[in-house]
Amino acid sequence: MNITILDDYFDTLRGLPCFRKLDGHAVTVWNDHVQDVDALAARLRDTEALVLIRERTQIRAPLIARLPKLRLISQRSVYPHIDVDACTAHGVILSSNQHAGTPSYAAAELTWGLVLAGMRRIPQQVEALKNGVWQTGMGRTLRGRTLGIYGYGRIGAEVARYGAAFGMRVLVWAREASRQRARDDGWDVAPDKQAFFEACDVLSLHMRLVPDTRGIVTAADLARMKPSALLVNTSRPGLIGAGALVEALAAGRPGMAAVDVFETEPLRDPKDPLLQLPNAICTPHIGYVTEDEYETQFSDVFDQIVSYAAGKPIHVINPAVLA
């Protein structure tokens, strides 16, 4: 079977033990990022099974219609970047293991790394030392401060436990069902959204991006944060209103931000407004980019291909295509 893998930026997958699951198949790996439909149609014209790395490439109806040999898209987790109806209409199976009950520990750990980096000004201290300056500015201790978790899913719950281990008070805001889970887990729940933003010393976003959550963090919300507060976003850029974070950081509320996600990815413009701010720590969407996480994720992704090749597709999102 002809298998194509898109957006493997630094040719990681070939080195994973699970890659051996594709032995016997013809595998093509693309290391750059292309979104142009014509270019993708040319690259994928002989592809029967397409492997996607998270949400890096949009797979919409105009492209699917030009891929008559495509029979399977295999990936993991959510799929807002894929036109499922178009897949079904063209006989393409979408297999995507939703890994229910298992958080991304890698994403949770990066979130905590950014919390420490932001509150202790680690990137600024490192850069200063490289330029001959011994110590610059003061950091802030985590113990005794308030960690806000906005969105209490699997990763948010894990980050809450990290905060508690560091002696922080955990405060949650989310939809009602999630707030109740947080109460059941022993965490404080804010009385309302306004009080939540006002109380947090560190506020970490942990929501999926769906129509109801797009722009859920507004400029007014950010303006309520303390000048000393840190906002962390390792979830989705669209959770924050367009342009609101840059404006808020320039105004000094919150005083700092640490982000791992961007509206344009991959982001290669060093003049991007967020990258220019001295009070923003930015990492290139590496929340899930660890050897362990990749092995877990792509073992699932490749199992879906092997199962399809054996005539027994698994984790099918659009079962109507099998009828």
C-alpha positions in Angstrom: 0.0 0.0 0.0 1.2 3.5 -0.8 1.4 5.5 2.4 2.3 9.2 2.7 3.3 11.0 5.9 3.0 14.8 5.9 4.7 17.5 8.0 7.4 15.3 9.7 9.5 18.5 10.1 12.7 16.9 11.2 12.2 13.3 9.9 11.4 11.9 13.3 9.1 9.0 12.5 11.5 6.8 10.6 13.6 6.5 13.8 10.7 5.3 16.0 10.5 1.6 16.9 6.8 1.6 15.8 7.8 2.6 12.3 8.6 -1.0 11.7 4.9 -1.7 11.7 4.8 -0.3 8.2 7.4 -2.7 6.8 6.3 -4.1 3.5 4.5 -0.9 2.5 5.8 1.9 0.3 6.2 4.9 2.6 6.8 8.5 1.5 7.7 11.1 4.1 7.5 14.8 3.5 9.5 17.0 5.9 8.2 20.5 4.8 4.8 22.1 5.2 2.6 22.7 2.2 -1.0 23.8 2.3 -1.6 24.7 -1.3 -4.2 22.4 -2.7 -2.5 22.0 -6.1 0.8 21.1 -4.5 -0.8 18.6 -2.1 -2.9 17.0 -4.9 0.3 16.4 -6.8 2.1 15.0 -3.8 -0.7 12.7 -2.8 -2.0 11.6 -6.2 -0.9 7.9 -5.7 -1.5 7.9 -1.9 -3.8 5.2 -0.5 -3.2 5.9 3.2 -2.4 9.3 4.5 -0.8 9.9 7.9 -1.3 13.3 9.5 0.7 14.7 12.4 -1.9 16.4 14.6 -3.5 19.4 12.9 -0.6 20.6 10.8 -2.3 20.2 7.4 -5.9 21.1 6.5 -7.7 18.3 4.6 -10.8 19.8 3.0 -13.2 18.9 0.3 -11.4 20.5 -2.7 -8.3 18.4 -1.9 -10.1 15.1 -1.1 -12.0 15.4 -4.4 -8.7 15.3 -6.3 -7.4 12.1 -4.5 -9.2 9.2 -6.1 -6.8 6.6 -4.8 -7.0 7.8 -1.2 -8.9 5.3 1.0 -7.6 6.0 4.6 -6.6 8.9 6.7 -4.9 7.8 9.9 -4.1 10.1 12.8 -4.7 10.5 16.5 -7.0 12.7 18.6 -9.3 15.5 17.5 -9.9 16.3 13.8 -11.2 19.9 13.2 -8.7 20.1 10.3 -10.5 17.3 8.4 -13.7 17.6 6.4 -15.3 14.3 7.6 -18.4 14.6 5.4 -16.1 15.0 2.3 -14.2 11.9 3.4 -17.4 9.9 3.7 -18.7 11.2 0.3 -15.5 10.1 -1.4 -15.2 6.7 0.4 -12.3 7.7 2.6 -12.1 6.2 6.1 -10.9 8.5 8.9 -9.3 6.5 11.7 -8.4 8.5 14.7 -7.9 7.0 18.2 -9.4 9.4 20.7 -7.3 7.9 23.6 -10.1 8.3 26.1 -8.9 8.8 29.7 -5.2 9.2 28.8 -3.8 12.7 29.0 -0.8 14.0 27.1 1.8 13.9 29.9 4.2 15.5 27.5 1.9 18.5 27.0 1.3 18.8 30.8 5.0 18.7 31.5 5.8 21.4 28.9 3.0 23.5 30.5 4.7 23.2 33.8 8.1 24.0 32.3 6.7 27.2 30.9 5.2 28.1 34.3 8.6 27.8 35.9 10.4 29.5 33.0 8.0 32.4 33.2 7.8 32.9 36.9 11.5 32.6 37.4 12.4 34.5 34.2 14.7 31.7 33.1 15.0 32.6 29.4 15.8 36.2 30.3 18.4 35.1 32.9 20.0 32.8 30.4 20.2 35.4 27.7 21.6 38.0 30.1 24.3 35.6 31.3 25.3 34.9 27.7 25.8 38.7 27.3 27.9 39.1 30.4 25.2 40.2 32.8 25.2 38.4 36.2 21.5 38.2 37.3 18.7 40.4 35.9 15.5 41.1 37.6 13.6 39.1 40.2 11.5 35.9 39.8 8.5 34.8 41.8 8.1 31.7 44.0 5.2 29.4 43.2 4.4 28.2 46.7 1.4 30.0 48.2 0.3 31.6 44.9 -2.9 30.8 42.9 -2.8 28.5 39.8 -5.8 29.0 37.6 -6.9 26.1 35.4 -9.3 27.2 32.6 -10.8 24.1 31.2 -10.7 21.0 33.4 -10.0 18.1 31.1 -7.3 15.5 31.2 -4.3 17.8 30.7 -5.8 20.5 32.9 -6.3 18.0 35.7 -2.7 16.8 35.4 -1.4 20.4 35.6 -3.6 21.0 38.6 -1.8 18.1 40.4 1.6 19.6 39.5 0.5 22.9 40.9 -0.6 21.3 44.2 2.8 19.5 44.4 4.5 22.9 44.3 2.3 24.2 47.1 0.0 26.3 45.0 -3.7 26.9 45.5 -5.5 25.5 42.5 -8.5 27.4 41.2 -10.7 26.1 38.4 -13.0 27.7 35.9 -14.8 25.7 33.2 -18.2 24.6 32.0 -20.4 23.3 34.8 -19.8 19.6 34.3 -16.0 20.2 34.4 -16.3 22.5 37.4 -18.1 19.7 39.3 -15.3 17.2 38.4 -12.9 19.7 39.8 -14.8 20.0 43.0 -15.0 16.2 43.2 -11.2 16.2 42.9 -10.8 18.6 45.8 -10.0 21.8 43.9 -11.5 25.3 44.5 -13.8 26.6 41.8 -14.1 30.3 41.1 -17.5 31.9 41.7 -17.5 33.4 38.1 -15.2 34.1 35.2 -14.3 37.6 36.2 -13.2 36.6 39.7 -11.2 33.8 38.2 -9.1 36.1 36.0 -8.7 38.6 38.8 -7.4 35.9 41.3 -4.8 34.0 39.3 -1.1 34.4 39.6 -0.6 31.8 36.9 -3.5 31.1 34.5 -3.2 28.1 32.2 -5.6 27.4 29.3 -6.7 23.8 28.7 -9.6 23.6 26.3 -10.2 22.2 22.8 -10.9 24.7 20.1 -14.5 24.4 19.0 -17.0 27.1 17.9 -18.1 27.7 21.5 -14.5 28.2 22.8 -13.1 30.3 19.9 -12.2 33.7 21.4 -13.4 32.6 24.8 -10.6 34.6 26.4 -11.4 38.3 25.6 -9.4 41.5 25.9 -11.6 42.4 28.9 -10.6 39.1 30.6 -6.9 39.7 30.1 -7.3 43.3 31.4 -8.6 41.9 34.7 -5.4 39.9 35.4 -2.7 41.1 37.8 0.3 43.0 36.4 2.4 40.3 38.0 0.4 37.4 36.5 1.5 34.8 33.9 -0.8 33.5 31.2 0.2 30.1 29.7 -1.3 28.7 26.5 -0.2 25.2 25.4 -3.7 24.4 24.0 -4.9 26.4 21.0 -4.2 30.0 19.9 -7.8 30.6 18.8 -9.0 30.4 22.5 -7.8 34.0 22.8 -9.4 36.8 20.8 -7.4 37.8 17.7 -4.6 40.2 18.7 -5.8 40.4 22.3 -2.8 38.8 23.9 -0.2 41.1 22.1 -2.2 44.2 23.1 -2.7 42.9 26.7 1.0 42.2 27.2 1.9 45.6 25.8 -0.5 47.1 28.3 1.0 45.1 31.1 -2.0 42.9 32.1 -1.0 40.2 32.4 2.6 40.9 33.0 3.9 37.8 31.2 2.8 35.1 28.8 4.2 31.7 27.8 2.8 30.2 24.6 3.4 27.1 22.6 0.7 27.6 19.9 0.3 30.2 17.2 -2.4 31.2 14.6 0.2 30.5 11.8 2.1 27.3 12.1 4.9 26.7 11.4 5.7 30.3 12.4 8.9 31.3 10.7 8.6 35.1 10.8 11.0 36.4 13.5 9.2 39.8 13.3 5.9 38.3 14.4 4.5 40.8 17.1 4.3 38.1 19.8 8.0 37.1 19.3 9.0 40.7 19.6 7.7 41.2 23.1 10.2 40.9 26.0 7.5 39.6 28.3 6.5 36.7 26.1 8.2 33.2 26.2 7.4 31.4 22.9 8.1 27.8 22.0 7.4 26.2 18.6 4.4 23.9 19.4 6.5 21.3 21.2 4.0 20.3 23.8 3.6 16.7 22.4 7.0 16.5 20.7 8.9 13.9 22.8 10.2 10.5 21.9 7.8 8.8 24.3 4.7 10.7 23.2 5.5 10.2 19.5 6.0 6.4 20.1 2.6 6.2 21.8 0.8 8.3 19.3 2.2 6.8 16.1 2.0 3.3 17.4 -1.7 3.9 17.4 -1.6 5.6 14.0 0.3 2.8 12.3 -1.9 0.1 14.0 -4.8 1.8 12.3 -3.1 1.4 8.9 -2.2 -2.3 9.6 -5.8 -3.0 10.6 -7.1 -1.4 7.5 -4.7 -3.4 5.3 -6.0 -6.5 7.0 -9.6 -5.6 6.2 -10.5 -4.7 9.7 -10.4 -0.9 10.1 -10.4 0.4 13.7 -11.2 3.7 15.4 -13.3 4.8 12.5 -14.8 8.3 12.9 -17.1 8.0 9.9 -18.6 4.5 10.0 -21.1 5.4 7.3 -18.3 5.0 4.8 -18.2 1.2 5.6 -21.8 0.7 4.7 
